[in-house]
Amino acid sequence: MSNFKHRIDEIAAVLVDRGVVTRRDLVGCSPSEIEEIEKDVGVPLPDSYREFLARMGRDMGDFYRGTDITYRWLPGMTQAARELVQEDEADIELPADAIAFMMHQGYQFMFIRASEGSDPPVYYYMEMSGEFARKADHLTEFLFRVAHDEW
């Protein structure tokens, strides 16, 4: 079992223990769905994100209900994030290796970067903010904190 698989399983267990989801609510993406996401973003997905998608990327029950984070919403999300930053006419650009993995109501999103390792930092952008805020040093750390409702 990879270290990331173990960590994602811990995150799933926290969600179940807190009553946010049942084990049956958590449905992972197939390998071909993960490949589709990778093709859509145009860069290799970090290992930790691959494990997250494989464990719960297709469905997460009520976890993050109302926020686009599952497979259904991922194709095109990074491009939508790029366009949001461009439309804001900010002095920043979404990095070429960015992978938007969460978007809320079309005005804020979270992303990771393919070039920043197998468990990359998490960045946040909110419409008109003009900046990318680093929210966690590692994707698994971010997901663990969110599972504990500490975000």
Buried (B, 14 or more C-beta within 10 A) or exposed (E): EEEBBEBBEBBBEBBBEEEBBEEEBBBBBEEEBBEBBBEBBEBEBBBBBBBBBBBBBBBBBEBBEEBBBBBEBBBEBBBBBBEBBEEBEBEEEBBEBBBBBBBBEEEBBBBBBBEBBBBBBBBBBBBEBEEBEEBBEBBBBBBBBBBEEEB
